[in-house]
Amino acid sequence: MGDAFQGFDTRLKSIERKRAGMERGYVGRVGKDGLIVFRPKRRQGGISLRGIFYLVAGFIFFKAVIIAHLGAGLYEERLAQLAEGSVVEQAGAAVMQPDAVSAMFASKLRPFLR
């Protein structure tokens, strides 16, 4: 009797694991024999390359808008003030340094913001 209960308990644990895996979603497929088999959906990767690209492009556009709005001279003065601050402010000043791409976009945006 103990072996039968242990086999039953093992099957129940297997069913619970499969059910827990399918809580996030599942996909049903029909096999060659006509049997419908449900499998858990695969987990998607955490960070996509497209998402990183959009994040960087948005940040460059953000810098370009600020440069176009303030002007290059005032922007440089504010970055110099930021570089004199704490470690976090110095890191922000390093990241916010104008690059060629944001300067080009700023020159294109400047007529629209003034």
DSSP file (Angstrom, degrees, kcal/mol; ACC not computed):
  #  RESIDUE AA STRUCTURE BP1 BP2  ACC     N-H-->O    O-->H-N    N-H-->O    O-->H-N    TCO  KAPPA ALPHA  PHI   PSI    X-CA   Y-CA   Z-CA
    1    1 A M     >        0   0    0      0, 0.0     4,-2.1     0, 0.0     5,-0.2   0.000 360.0 360.0 360.0 -36.1    0.0    0.0    0.0
    2    2 A G  H  >  +     0   0    0      1,-0.2     4,-2.1     2,-0.2     5,-0.1   0.867 360.0  50.5 -65.8 -36.7    2.9    2.4    0.8
    3    3 A D  H  > S+     0   0    0      2,-0.2     4,-2.2     1,-0.2    -1,-0.2   0.884 109.6  50.6 -68.5 -38.1    4.4    2.0   -2.7
    4    4 A A  H  > S+     0   0    0      2,-0.2     4,-2.2     1,-0.2    -2,-0.2   0.909 111.6  47.5 -65.6 -41.7    1.1    2.7   -4.4
    5    5 A F  H  X S+     0   0    0     -4,-2.1     4,-2.7     2,-0.2    -2,-0.2   0.889 110.9  51.8 -66.5 -38.2    0.6    5.8   -2.3
    6    6 A Q  H  X S+     0   0    0     -4,-2.1     4,-2.2     2,-0.2    -2,-0.2   0.899 110.4  48.1 -66.3 -39.7    4.2    7.0   -3.1
    7    7 A G  H  X S+     0   0    0     -4,-2.2     4,-2.1     2,-0.2    -1,-0.2   0.901 112.9  48.6 -64.9 -40.6    3.6    6.5   -6.8
    8    8 A F  H  X S+     0   0    0     -4,-2.2     4,-2.3     2,-0.2    -2,-0.2   0.918 110.8  50.3 -64.6 -43.3    0.3    8.4   -6.6
    9    9 A D  H  X S+     0   0    0     -4,-2.7     4,-2.2     1,-0.2    -2,-0.2   0.884 109.2  52.1 -62.4 -39.7    2.0   11.2   -4.6
   10   10 A T  H  X S+     0   0    0     -4,-2.2     4,-2.0     2,-0.2    -1,-0.2   0.912 109.7  48.8 -63.4 -43.2    4.8   11.4   -7.3
   11   11 A R  H  X S+     0   0    0     -4,-2.1     4,-2.2     1,-0.2    -2,-0.2   0.903 110.1  51.8 -64.0 -40.4    2.2   11.7  -10.0
   12   12 A L  H  X S+     0   0    0     -4,-2.3     4,-2.4     1,-0.2    -2,-0.2   0.912 109.1  49.9 -62.1 -42.8    0.4   14.5   -8.1
   13   13 A K  H  X S+     0   0    0     -4,-2.2     4,-2.2     1,-0.2    -1,-0.2   0.890 110.0  51.3 -62.3 -39.5    3.6   16.4   -7.6
   14   14 A S  H  X S+     0   0    0     -4,-2.0     4,-2.1     2,-0.2    -1,-0.2   0.908 110.3  48.5 -64.2 -41.6    4.4   16.1  -11.4
   15   15 A I  H  X S+     0   0    0     -4,-2.2     4,-2.6     1,-0.2    -2,-0.2   0.906 110.5  51.3 -64.9 -41.7    0.9   17.4  -12.2
   16   16 A E  H  X S+     0   0    0     -4,-2.4     4,-2.6     2,-0.2    -2,-0.2   0.895 109.3  50.5 -62.9 -40.7    1.3   20.4   -9.8
   17   17 A R  H  X S+     0   0    0     -4,-2.2     4,-2.0     2,-0.2    -1,-0.2   0.924 112.4  46.4 -63.4 -43.9    4.7   21.3  -11.4
   18   18 A K  H  X S+     0   0    0     -4,-2.1     4,-1.4     2,-0.2    -2,-0.2   0.909 113.3  49.6 -63.7 -42.1    3.2   21.3  -14.9
   19   19 A R  H  < S+     0   0    0     -4,-2.6     4,-0.5     1,-0.2    -2,-0.2   0.901 109.7  50.8 -64.5 -41.3    0.2   23.3  -13.7
   20   20 A A  H >< S+     0   0    0     -4,-2.6     3,-0.9     1,-0.2     4,-0.4   0.875 109.0  52.2 -64.3 -37.0    2.4   25.9  -12.0
   21   21 A G  H >< S+     0   0    0     -4,-2.0     3,-0.6     1,-0.2    -1,-0.2   0.810 108.1  51.5 -67.6 -29.5    4.4   26.2  -15.2
   22   22 A M  G >< S+     0   0    0     -4,-1.4     3,-1.3     1,-0.2    -1,-0.2   0.472  84.1  87.7 -88.6  -1.5    1.3   26.8  -17.2
   23   23 A E  G <  S+     0   0    0     -3,-0.9    -1,-0.2    -4,-0.5    -2,-0.1   0.818  86.6  54.2 -65.3 -29.0    0.0   29.6  -15.0
   24   24 A R  G <  S-     0   0    0     -3,-0.6    -1,-0.3    -4,-0.4     2,-0.2   0.457 131.1 -71.5 -83.6  -0.4    2.0   32.2  -17.0
   25   25 A G    <   -     0   0    0     -3,-1.3    16,-1.9    16,-0.0    -1,-0.3  -0.398  48.8-140.3 126.2 158.0    0.3   31.0  -20.2
   26   26 A Y  E     -A   40   0A   0     14,-0.3     2,-0.4    -2,-0.2    12,-0.0  -0.957   5.9-136.5-148.1 164.0    0.4   28.0  -22.4
   27   27 A V  E     -A   39   0A   0     12,-2.9    12,-2.5    -2,-0.3     2,-0.5  -0.992  15.9-146.9-126.3 130.5    0.3   27.0  -26.1
   28   28 A G  E     -A   38   0A   0     -2,-0.4     2,-0.4    10,-0.2    10,-0.2  -0.843  19.1-178.9 -99.1 132.3   -1.8   24.1  -27.4
   29   29 A R  E     -A   37   0A   0      8,-2.5     8,-3.2    -2,-0.5     2,-0.6  -0.967  24.6-130.7-129.5 146.9   -0.4   22.1  -30.3
   30   30 A V  E     -A   36   0A   0     -2,-0.4     6,-0.2     6,-0.2     5,-0.0  -0.861  26.8-144.7 -97.6 123.8   -1.9   19.2  -32.2
   31   31 A G    >   -     0   0    0      4,-2.8     3,-1.6    -2,-0.6    -1,-0.0  -0.159  31.0 -95.6 -78.1 176.8    0.5   16.3  -32.7
   32   32 A K  T 3  S+     0   0    0      1,-0.3    -1,-0.1     2,-0.1    -2,-0.0   0.795 126.3  55.0 -63.7 -28.3    0.8   14.0  -35.7
   33   33 A D  T 3  S-     0   0    0      2,-0.1    -1,-0.3     1,-0.0     3,-0.1   0.440 121.3-107.2 -86.2   1.3   -1.5   11.5  -33.9
   34   34 A G  S <  S+     0   0    0     -3,-1.6     2,-0.4     1,-0.3    -2,-0.1   0.467  74.2 139.0  89.2   2.3   -4.2   14.1  -33.4
   35   35 A L        -     0   0    0     -5,-0.0    -4,-2.8     1,-0.0     2,-0.6  -0.666  51.4-133.0 -83.6 132.3   -3.6   14.5  -29.7
   36   36 A I  E     -A   30   0A   0     -2,-0.4     2,-0.5    -6,-0.2    -6,-0.2  -0.756  25.0-169.5 -86.7 123.0   -3.7   18.1  -28.3
   37   37 A V  E     -A   29   0A   0     -8,-3.2    -8,-2.5    -2,-0.6     2,-0.5  -0.958   9.1-151.3-118.4 129.1   -0.7   18.7  -26.1
   38   38 A F  E     +A   28   0A   0     -2,-0.5   -10,-0.2   -10,-0.2   -16,-0.0  -0.860  16.7 179.9-101.9 130.6   -0.4   21.9  -24.0
   39   39 A R  E     -A   27   0A   0    -12,-2.5   -12,-2.9    -2,-0.5     3,-0.1  -0.941  34.0 -99.6-126.7 149.2    3.0   23.2  -23.1
   40   40 A P  E     -A   26   0A   0      0, 0.0   -14,-0.3     0, 0.0   -18,-0.1  -0.346  44.9-103.8 -64.5 148.2    4.0   26.3  -21.1
   41   41 A K        -     0   0    0    -16,-1.9     2,-0.1   -20,-0.2   -17,-0.1  -0.424  40.0-106.3 -68.0 147.4    4.9   29.4  -23.0
   42   42 A R        -     0   0    0     -2,-0.1     2,-0.3     1,-0.1    -1,-0.1  -0.460  34.5-109.0 -72.3 147.1    8.5   30.2  -23.2
   43   43 A R        -     0   0    0     -2,-0.1     2,-0.2    -3,-0.1    -1,-0.1  -0.593  32.3-126.6 -76.7 137.6    9.8   33.0  -21.1
   44   44 A Q        -     0   0    0     -2,-0.3    -1,-0.1     1,-0.1    -3,-0.0  -0.488  32.6 -93.1 -79.6 153.8   10.8   36.1  -23.1
   45   45 A G        -     0   0    0     -2,-0.2    -1,-0.1     1,-0.1     3,-0.1  -0.300  32.4-124.3 -63.6 152.8   14.3   37.6  -22.7
   46   46 A G  S    S+     0   0    0      1,-0.2     2,-0.5    -3,-0.1    -1,-0.1   0.937  90.4  25.6 -68.2 -49.8   14.5   40.4  -20.2
   47   47 A I  S    S-     0   0    0      4,-0.0     2,-0.2     3,-0.0    -1,-0.2  -0.967  72.8-151.5-124.2 126.5   16.0   43.2  -22.3
   48   48 A S     >  -     0   0    0     -2,-0.5     4,-1.8    -3,-0.1     5,-0.1  -0.634  21.8-126.9 -95.0 155.8   15.6   43.4  -26.0
   49   49 A L  H  > S+     0   0    0     -2,-0.2     4,-2.1     1,-0.2     5,-0.1   0.855 111.9  55.4 -66.3 -35.5   18.1   45.1  -28.3
   50   50 A R  H  > S+     0   0    0      2,-0.2     4,-2.4     1,-0.2    -1,-0.2   0.895 105.5  52.0 -64.1 -40.4   15.3   47.2  -29.8
   51   51 A G  H  > S+     0   0    0      2,-0.2     4,-2.1     1,-0.2    -2,-0.2   0.901 109.4  48.8 -63.2 -42.1   14.4   48.5  -26.3
   52   52 A I  H  X S+     0   0    0     -4,-1.8     4,-2.4     2,-0.2     5,-0.2   0.906 110.6  51.8 -64.0 -41.0   18.0   49.5  -25.6
   53   53 A F  H  X S+     0   0    0     -4,-2.1     4,-2.7     1,-0.2    -2,-0.2   0.926 110.6  47.3 -61.4 -45.3   18.2   51.3  -29.0
   54   54 A Y  H  X S+     0   0    0     -4,-2.4     4,-2.5     1,-0.2    -1,-0.2   0.875 110.8  52.6 -65.0 -36.7   15.0   53.2  -28.2
   55   55 A L  H  X S+     0   0    0     -4,-2.1     4,-2.0     2,-0.2    -2,-0.2   0.935 112.9  43.1 -63.4 -46.8   16.3   54.1  -24.8
   56   56 A V  H  X S+     0   0    0     -4,-2.4     4,-2.4     2,-0.2    -2,-0.2   0.915 114.8  50.0 -66.4 -43.1   19.6   55.5  -26.2
   57   57 A A  H  X S+     0   0    0     -4,-2.7     4,-2.3     1,-0.2    -2,-0.2   0.901 111.2  49.4 -63.0 -40.6   17.8   57.3  -29.1
   58   58 A G  H  X S+     0   0    0     -4,-2.5     4,-2.3    -5,-0.2    -1,-0.2   0.887 110.5  50.3 -65.1 -38.8   15.4   58.9  -26.6
   59   59 A F  H  X S+     0   0    0     -4,-2.0     4,-2.3     2,-0.2    -2,-0.2   0.904 110.8  48.7 -66.5 -41.3   18.2   60.0  -24.4
   60   60 A I  H  X S+     0   0    0     -4,-2.4     4,-2.3     2,-0.2    -2,-0.2   0.907 112.4  48.9 -64.3 -41.2   20.1   61.6  -27.3
   61   61 A F  H  X S+     0   0    0     -4,-2.3     4,-2.3     2,-0.2    -2,-0.2   0.893 108.9  53.5 -65.1 -39.0   16.9   63.4  -28.4
   62   62 A F  H  X S+     0   0    0     -4,-2.3     4,-2.1     2,-0.2    -2,-0.2   0.925 110.4  46.6 -59.7 -46.4   16.3   64.6  -24.8
   63   63 A K  H  X S+     0   0    0     -4,-2.3     4,-2.7     1,-0.2    -2,-0.2   0.897 110.7  53.2 -63.4 -39.5   19.9   66.1  -24.8
   64   64 A A  H  X S+     0   0    0     -4,-2.3     4,-2.7     1,-0.2    -2,-0.2   0.905 108.2  49.6 -63.8 -41.2   19.3   67.7  -28.2
   65   65 A V  H  X S+     0   0    0     -4,-2.3     4,-2.3     2,-0.2    -1,-0.2   0.911 112.3  47.9 -64.5 -42.0   16.1   69.3  -27.0
   66   66 A I  H  X S+     0   0    0     -4,-2.1     4,-2.7     2,-0.2     5,-0.4   0.932 113.2  47.3 -65.1 -44.2   17.8   70.7  -23.9
   67   67 A I  H  X S+     0   0    0     -4,-2.7     4,-2.5     1,-0.2    -2,-0.2   0.915 113.8  48.2 -62.4 -42.8   20.8   72.0  -25.9
   68   68 A A  H  < S+     0   0    0     -4,-2.7    -1,-0.2    -5,-0.2    -2,-0.2   0.875 114.8  45.7 -66.2 -36.8   18.4   73.6  -28.5
   69   69 A H  H  < S+     0   0    0     -4,-2.3    -2,-0.2    -5,-0.2    -1,-0.2   0.933 123.7  31.0 -72.6 -46.8   16.3   75.2  -25.8
   70   70 A L  H  < S-     0   0    0     -4,-2.7     4,-0.4    -5,-0.2    -2,-0.2   0.802 107.5-121.9 -82.9 -30.0   19.1   76.6  -23.7
   71   71 A G     X  -     0   0    0     -4,-2.5     4,-2.0    -5,-0.4     5,-0.2  -0.031  28.3 -85.8  94.0 152.7   21.7   77.3  -26.3
   72   72 A A  H  > S+     0   0    0      1,-0.2     4,-2.2     2,-0.2     5,-0.2   0.887 123.7  51.0 -64.6 -41.1   25.2   75.8  -26.4
   73   73 A G  H  > S+     0   0    0      2,-0.2     4,-2.0     1,-0.2    -1,-0.2   0.949 113.5  42.1 -63.6 -51.3   26.8   78.4  -24.2
   74   74 A L  H  > S+     0   0    0     -4,-0.4     4,-2.3     1,-0.2    -1,-0.2   0.861 112.9  55.3 -64.9 -35.9   24.4   78.3  -21.4
   75   75 A Y  H  X S+     0   0    0     -4,-2.0     4,-2.1     1,-0.2    -1,-0.2   0.921 107.8  48.8 -63.0 -43.9   24.3   74.5  -21.6
   76   76 A E  H  X S+     0   0    0     -4,-2.2     4,-2.2     2,-0.2    -2,-0.2   0.893 110.1  52.1 -63.4 -40.1   28.1   74.3  -21.2
   77   77 A E  H  X S+     0   0    0     -4,-2.0     4,-2.1     1,-0.2    -2,-0.2   0.918 110.2  48.0 -61.9 -43.3   27.9   76.7  -18.2
   78   78 A R  H  X S+     0   0    0     -4,-2.3     4,-2.2     1,-0.2    -1,-0.2   0.862 110.2  51.9 -67.8 -34.9   25.3   74.5  -16.5
   79   79 A L  H  X S+     0   0    0     -4,-2.1     4,-2.2     2,-0.2    -1,-0.2   0.892 107.7  52.6 -67.3 -37.5   27.3   71.4  -17.2
   80   80 A A  H  X S+     0   0    0     -4,-2.2     4,-0.7     2,-0.2    -2,-0.2   0.909 110.2  48.2 -63.5 -41.5   30.3   73.0  -15.6
   81   81 A Q  H >< S+     0   0    0     -4,-2.1     3,-0.7     1,-0.2     4,-0.2   0.901 111.6  50.3 -63.4 -40.2   28.3   73.8  -12.5
   82   82 A L  H >< S+     0   0    0     -4,-2.2     3,-1.5     1,-0.2    -2,-0.2   0.866 104.0  58.3 -66.0 -36.3   27.0   70.3  -12.4
   83   83 A A  H 3< S+     0   0    0     -4,-2.2    -1,-0.2     1,-0.3    -2,-0.2   0.692  99.9  59.0 -68.3 -18.1   30.6   68.9  -12.6
   84   84 A E  T << S+     0   0    0     -3,-0.7    -1,-0.3    -4,-0.7    -2,-0.2   0.506  96.5  80.9 -86.4  -4.4   31.5   70.8   -9.5
   85   85 A G  S <  S-     0   0    0     -3,-1.5    -3,-0.1    -4,-0.2    -2,-0.0   0.255  92.0 -45.0 -85.3-152.3   28.9   69.0   -7.4
   86   86 A S     >  -     0   0    0      1,-0.1     4,-2.5     4,-0.0     5,-0.2   0.004  64.9 -90.7 -71.0-179.9   28.7   65.6   -5.7
   87   87 A V  H  > S+     0   0    0      1,-0.2     4,-2.1     2,-0.2     5,-0.1   0.890 128.4  50.2 -62.5 -39.9   29.8   62.3   -7.2
   88   88 A V  H  > S+     0   0    0      2,-0.2     4,-2.2     1,-0.2    -1,-0.2   0.911 111.3  48.3 -65.9 -42.0   26.3   61.7   -8.6
   89   89 A E  H  > S+     0   0    0      2,-0.2     4,-2.3     1,-0.2    -2,-0.2   0.872 110.1  52.3 -66.4 -36.5   26.2   65.2  -10.1
   90   90 A Q  H  X S+     0   0    0     -4,-2.5     4,-2.0     2,-0.2    -1,-0.2   0.891 109.0  49.8 -66.1 -38.6   29.6   64.7  -11.7
   91   91 A A  H  X S+     0   0    0     -4,-2.1     4,-2.1     2,-0.2    -2,-0.2   0.904 110.5  50.6 -65.1 -40.3   28.4   61.4  -13.2
   92   92 A G  H  X S+     0   0    0     -4,-2.2     4,-2.3     1,-0.2    -2,-0.2   0.890 109.1  51.2 -63.1 -39.4   25.4   63.2  -14.6
   93   93 A A  H  < S+     0   0    0     -4,-2.3     4,-0.3   -11,-0.2    -1,-0.2   0.881 109.4  50.6 -65.3 -37.4   27.6   65.9  -16.1
   94   94 A A  H >< S+     0   0    0     -4,-2.0     3,-0.8     1,-0.2    -2,-0.2   0.901 113.4  44.8 -66.8 -40.0   29.7   63.2  -17.7
   95   95 A V  H 3< S+     0   0    0     -4,-2.1    -2,-0.2     1,-0.2    -1,-0.2   0.863 111.2  53.7 -71.1 -35.3   26.7   61.5  -19.3
   96   96 A M  T 3< S+     0   0    0     -4,-2.3    -1,-0.2    -5,-0.2    -2,-0.2   0.370  75.4 129.5 -85.2   6.1   25.1   64.8  -20.4
   97   97 A Q    <   -     0   0    0     -3,-0.8     2,-0.2    -4,-0.3   -34,-0.1  -0.366  69.5-106.0 -58.5 136.2   28.2   66.0  -22.3
   98   98 A P        -     0   0    0      0, 0.0     2,-0.2     0, 0.0    -1,-0.1  -0.445  39.7-165.6 -69.4 135.9   27.1   67.1  -25.8
   99   99 A D     >  -     0   0    0     -2,-0.2     4,-2.3   -39,-0.1     5,-0.2  -0.635  35.9 -97.5-112.1 175.0   28.0   64.6  -28.5
  100  100 A A  H  > S+     0   0    0     -2,-0.2     4,-2.0     1,-0.2     5,-0.1   0.880 120.2  49.4 -62.3 -40.0   28.1   65.1  -32.3
  101  101 A V  H  > S+     0   0    0      2,-0.2     4,-2.4     1,-0.2    -1,-0.2   0.941 113.1  44.3 -68.6 -47.0   24.7   63.5  -32.8
  102  102 A S  H  > S+     0   0    0      1,-0.2     4,-2.2     2,-0.2    -1,-0.2   0.863 113.1  52.6 -67.8 -33.2   22.8   65.5  -30.1
  103  103 A A  H  X S+     0   0    0     -4,-2.3     4,-2.0     2,-0.2    -1,-0.2   0.885 109.6  49.3 -66.6 -37.8   24.5   68.7  -31.3
  104  104 A M  H  X S+     0   0    0     -4,-2.0     4,-1.6    -5,-0.2    -2,-0.2   0.937 113.0  46.0 -65.9 -45.8   23.4   68.0  -34.9
  105  105 A F  H  X S+     0   0    0     -4,-2.4     4,-2.2     1,-0.2    -2,-0.2   0.877 110.1  55.1 -63.7 -36.4   19.8   67.3  -33.7
  106  106 A A  H  X S+     0   0    0     -4,-2.2     4,-2.0     1,-0.2    -1,-0.2   0.893 105.5  51.7 -63.5 -39.6   19.9   70.5  -31.6
  107  107 A S  H  < S+     0   0    0     -4,-2.0    -1,-0.2     1,-0.2    -2,-0.2   0.854 112.5  46.3 -66.0 -32.9   20.9   72.6  -34.6
  108  108 A K  H  < S+     0   0    0     -4,-1.6     4,-0.3     1,-0.2    -2,-0.2   0.839 116.7  44.0 -75.2 -33.7   17.9   71.2  -36.5
  109  109 A L  H >X S+     0   0    0     -4,-2.2     4,-1.4     1,-0.2     3,-1.1   0.726  91.3  84.7 -83.4 -22.6   15.5   71.7  -33.6
  110  110 A R  H 3X S+     0   0    0     -4,-2.0     4,-1.3     1,-0.3     3,-0.5   0.859  86.4  52.7 -53.8 -44.7   16.6   75.2  -32.6
  111  111 A P  H 34 S+     0   0    0      0, 0.0    -1,-0.3     0, 0.0    -2,-0.1   0.825 110.3  50.1 -61.6 -28.7   14.4   77.0  -35.2
  112  112 A F  H <4 S+     0   0    0     -3,-1.1    -2,-0.2    -4,-0.3    -3,-0.1   0.778 111.7  46.5 -80.2 -25.6   11.3   75.2  -33.9
  113  113 A L  H  <        0   0    0     -4,-1.4    -1,-0.2    -3,-0.5    -3,-0.1   0.626 360.0 360.0 -92.5 -14.2   12.0   75.9  -30.2
  114  114 A R     <        0   0    0     -4,-1.3    -1,-0.2    -5,-0.2    -2,-0.2   0.421 360.0 360.0-102.9 360.0   12.7   79.6  -30.5
